[in-house]
Amino acid sequence: MSKKWADDESGAFKRQVSSFQETISTNHPVFKPAKNRYWLYVSLACPWAHRTLITRCLKGLTSVIGVSIVHWHLDEKGWRLLASDKNAEDTRFYQPAGGISGASRDHSGPHGEISNESSRMFEDSSFDPINHFERLSQLYYKQDPNYSARFTVPVLWDTQTHKIVSNESAQIIRILNSGVFDEFVDNKFKDVNLVPPELESAIDEFNGWVYDNINNGVYKAGFAENPIVYEKEVTNVFRHLDKVEAILKEKYDNLVSQYGRDDSKSILAKYYTVGNQLTEADVRLYTTIVRFDPVYVQHFKCNFTTIRDGYPHINLWLKNLYWNHDAFKLTTDFDHIKLHYTRSHVRINPLGITPLGPKPDIGSL
């Protein structure tokens, strides 16, 4: 894909503002909570879409909101899906991994033989059983025939009105976490709150600087087309990774003082970024950190160091989320992540060669 992502004059990356930002609530005149009414369109490669898949799992909504996964290759026409398969099991779209069997695959093998046009159902992509569209753009044009911006994921779609509720990931995860779907989930999920009132201000503050300097920071470094801009942005990314490392080191040291160094189970049970419980702050940071070593180090030139070699406390936090919480592991597909970035960004990687490393994709706990 030869599309430029940077401003022509400054060479700095500019992120598009989401066009659709409605919500779902019992008081909303149109978008009210219901089971099997809403549908997510996501990419397993995209960190913004990944947030929504994790939240959907953590809140027990895998049987309430279905998911279609776009192909990992983003071509000149945008995201695509596979042709409709009338014989596929509908239950596939309500699985924790969103209808893709990524968690059961070995992600450390070679990728070179996989074509950008590969059409392995429920591996490269799923299809759209709602509208039977083969392009994400068709959703946007159905909503607005004059839509002229980029066709981004995630998209939260209302199957009743055939409208986009939201294409803003931060808003979608707040909707999913809000409790509006609690009547449709098992009781064990009803107490899950990723934004508890007593931590909300701390979560918002943490998310604010993490988003600008780390989540979006790696893109500002990677898509920069001016060396001065790149050097400024990549330095800023690692300055703020240092800040996260310091926060987690202090957290870890305090937990060691409380439980003893050998009680790893008790330590990891409270080893999170904000407070002593899993929150939205962890979800939003995770989707960048899990991509850092496999993609951002080489592809976005964020190569001061790796997470596994340079940030021991962030690395422990990452492995704790991945190995001890299925919502993170089952929605993380390293094949989609590696193939998407290296095959879709032709200006950055014109030969489309996908590096095989690092090995393993993520270390053991």
N, C-alpha and C positions, 0 to 999 in steps of 0.2 A: 504494500500500500504506500504510494508515494506522497500522500497527503502531508502537508506541513502542519505542525502543531505549535510552532513558535511564531511570535509577532515578527513581521517582516523588518521592522525598523530596529527593535531592540534585541531580537534573537531570543527573547524570553518566552517561556511557555505560558499560555493563557487557558485556564480551564473554563469550559462552557457552563453557564448557569442553567439549572434544570428548569424546564418550561412548565411542568405540571406538578402542582403541590397542593393537592386536596388531602383530606383525612377521612377516616372511618370512625363513626361513633353513633350511638343510639340517637343522638340529637341532630345528626347531620340530615339535611333534607333529602339527600340522594343516597349517599354511601353509608349504609347501615350494616352492622355485623351479621354475618350469616355463614353457615358451613357450606363449602364448595361453591361459593359465589365468586371468590377472588382468586386470581392466578398470577404467579410470578414468572416473568421471563428474565433469565439471568445468564451470565457467563461464569463458568468456573474459573476462568483466568482473571477476571476483573476483581480487584480488591473491594470495590464499592459494592458490587453485586454479592460478593462473598459474605459481606456483613449480614445481608438479609437472609441468606441460607442458614448461617449459624444461629441467628436470632429465631428463625422459624423452628429450628430443632430444639433450642433451649426452652422455648415456650410451648413445646408440645403441639405445634401446629402442622405437623407433617401429614396429618389426616384431614386437615381443615382447608389448607391452601395448597393447591397443586403447583407444580413447577415444570417449565420447559427450559431446556439448556441449549443455548446457541452453540454453533460450531466454534472450535477454538481459533480457526483462521478468520481473521477480519479482512475482507477483500475491499475492492474499490466501491462496492455497493453497500458495505456495512456488514452487520451481523446476519447470519443465515441459520436456518434450521433445516433438518432433513425432510424429505417428502413424507407426507402422512402415511402411517402404517396402521391400517384399519384392524389388523389382527393383533397388535401389541396389547399387552395387559394394561388396563387403566391404572392398576395399583402401582405401576412403575413410577407414575408421576407424583405419588404421595410417599415415596421412600425418603428416609433421612438425607440421602445424598442427592436427592432431587431427580432421580431417574437415570443417573449415571453410575456405572459400576466401578468408579475410580478407586474406592477403598480396597478392593480385592485384587488390584493389579500391582505388578512389580514396576515401579516407576524408574528404576535405575538402568533399564536397558537402552539400547540405541534407538534413536528417533529418525535416523536418516531415511529409512525405507518408507516412512509414512508420508503419503502425498497430502498436499494442502486440500485436495478434493476428496480425501478419505471420507467414506460414508458408513462407518461402522455404527449401527444403531445402538444407542445407549452407551457408547464409548466416546465417539467423536462429537456426538450431538444427540438430542432427542428431536421429536417433532412437535407440532402444535395441534393438540387434539381439540382445541377450543375454536379457533378460527381457520385452521388448516392453512395458515400462512407459511411461506418458506423464507420470508425476509422480515426482520424486525421492523424495517421501514414501513411495512404494510399496516402495522399497528398504529404508527404515528400518523400515517395518511388517513386511516379510518377515523382517527380522532380529529385530525385537522388536515384537510386536503391541501392546504397552503403551507404546511409546515416546511421550514427551510433550514433548520439547524441540524446538528448531528443526531444520529439515532443511537441513543445511549442505553445501557443497562445499568441498574435493574429497571424493570417496568412492573408496576402493580396494576393489574388489569381487572376491571369489573365485567364479569361475563353477562350480567343482567342488562346493564345500560350500554355495553360495548364502548366503554370509555376508559381512559387512563386515569387512575386515581392519583398516582404519583410516579415520577421517575427520579426522585431525590432519595438517595439511599439513607441519609441521616433521618429523614422524615419517615421512611418506610419502617425502619427498625424501631422507631418510637411508636408507630402505629401497632406493630406486632407485639411490642412489649406492654402496651397500654392496658391490657386486660379486657379489651372489648370482645375478645374471642373466648374468654375463660369458660363460658357455659358449654363450649364444644370440646373441651380438652379434659384429660384425666386429672383427677384431683391433685396428683403429685406435682403438676405443673402450675397450679393456680397460685402457689406461694413464690414462684420464680419472678423476681423483679430486678431487672438489670439497671434500673434507675431508681433506687429507693430514695424517698424524700430527703432523708438525712444526709445522703451523699450526692444529691443532684447538683448542687453548686460546685462541688469539688470535681465531679465527673465532667461537667460542662467546661470548667476551667482547664482541666487536663486535655480534654478532647480538642479544645481551641488551639493550643499551641502544638499539640501532636499533629493535628490535621495540616496546619499551614507549613510546618517545618519538617515533618516526617512523612505522613501519608501523601501529601501533595508535593512535599519537598523532593522526593526521589524523582518525580516526574519533571519538576522544574530543573533538576540537574540533568536528567536523561534526555529531555527534549530540547534543551538549550542549544541554540545554533550560533552562539557567540562564546568564545573561550572565557572571556571575563565573566559573563553571566554564569557559565557552568562552574567555574572555580568558586565563585561566591556561593552558589546554591549547594554544591556538594560539601563545602566546608560547613555550611549551616546545618545540613542533614546530620553530620557526625557530631557537631556541637550539641544538638538536641538528643541524639542517641546517648551521648555522655550524660545528659541530664536524666534520661530514663534509667540508665545504668545506676546512677547515684541513688535515685529513688528506690529502686529494687534492692540495691545493696543494703541500704538502711533498713528496709523492710525485712530482708533476710536476716540481718544481724540481730534485729529485735526479736524475731521468731526463734532464732537459735538460743538467745538468752532466756526465752520463755520455756522452750521445750527441750533444749539440748540438741547438739549437732546430729546425734544419731536418730532422732525421731523425725525422719524425713516425711512420714505420712502426715503428722500434725502440722509440720512446717508448710508443706505444699497445699494443704487444705485451706490455708489462709494467705497464700503467696500470690497476691494480686496487686494491680497497680494503684487502685484507689480503695481504701478501706481494707477489710479482711474478707471480702467476698467477691465472687465473680460479678463484674459489672459491664456495662456498655463500653467503658473505657478499655477493658481488656479485649473485647470483640473488635473494636475499631483499630486498635494498635496491632493486634495479631495479624490481620490480613495483609499488612505491609511487611511485618517482620518475617512471616513465614515465606514470603517471596524474596526476601533480601539476598540471601546467599545463592539460591538457584537462579535468580534473574538480575536483580538490581546491581549486584557487584560488578558483573561483566557487561550487561546490556546497557545499563544506565550509567556506567562508569563511576559507581559509588564504591570505590575500591580502596579506601583508606585501610580497611580491614573487613573481615567477615564478622557476622554475629557470633558464630561458633568459636572463633579464635580471639576476638577482641572484646566481647561483652559477655562474660560468664554468667552474670545475674540475669540479663535479658535472655540468654540462651536457656537457662534453667526454667525461667518463666514460660518461654515458648514451648519447651518440651513438656512441661507440666500440663499446659492447655491441650496440646496435641495428643498426648498419650493417656491422659486421665479424663478427657471429656470427649465423648463420641461426636458431639455436635461440631467440634473443630476438626477432628480427624476425618470423619465421613464426608465432609464438604470440601476438603483440601485435595485437589487433584493436580499433582505436580506435572503430569503429562500436558494437561491443558495449559497450565501456567507457563511452562517452558516453550511449548510449541507456539502458543499465541504470540508472545512477545517477539520471539526470534524469527517467526515466519511472517508476521503481519507488519512489522515496522521496517519497511524496505529502506527507508532513508538512513536508518541506524545500522541495519544488518542486511546489506543488499544481496549477499549470496544466500541468505536464508539457512545458514548452517546452525543447527541447534547444539550447543555444548552439552556434553554428556554429564558433566559434573555439576555441582559437587556430589560426591558419594560419601555417605548416603544423603538423600534429600534432606533428612532431618535426623539428628543424632538420637540414640536411645536414651531413655531416662535412667 
